[in-house]
Amino acid sequence: MRKLLVLILALACLAVIVVANGSAFSGQQEIPKESKTQPKEVVLDKDSQSDKYGEVPFNHENHATKTYSVDGKSVLACVECHHTDQAGDDSATIPSVTYPGKTAPTKLTNEVAYHMNCNICHDKAIAARPALKGKVPGSNDCLPCHKPVS
């Protein structure tokens, strides 16, 4: 079920990128759009699946400039983490998913997408480079990233 969800999300993101960058497959070279200034550190929102875990301080500079790819050999491309802007209007249609053991569906907001990306990327990096185990939090290690809710 999780693999299917990840595949659906990946295909949806790819479709958005292709539509947004109509020249992606037309043979034209793409010029990435990047902001002129990128934040050094940001705070990601709380875990939408649990009230126990709070915000996540995130070092954007490290993830954007160091070799943090799964294999540890390259810098992450912006599109590996960033998603299209979520509509600010709550009435806009946002896809949702019902997680196992939950009755209410969860909207697939940027927060949920980041959470899945972080977990999946960290788990893949630990699998590819076992020396990272214990140094990089995996999907079962919530407190190294999330501040506990007081």
Secondary structure, 3 states (H helix, E strand, C coil): CHHHHHHHHHHHHHHHHHHHCCCCCCCCCCCCCCCCCCCCEEEECCCCCCCCECCEEEEHHHHHHCCCCCCCCCCCCHHHCCCCCCCCCCCCCCCEECCCCCCCCEECCHHHHHHHHHHHHHHHHHHHCHHHECCECCCCCCCCCCCECC
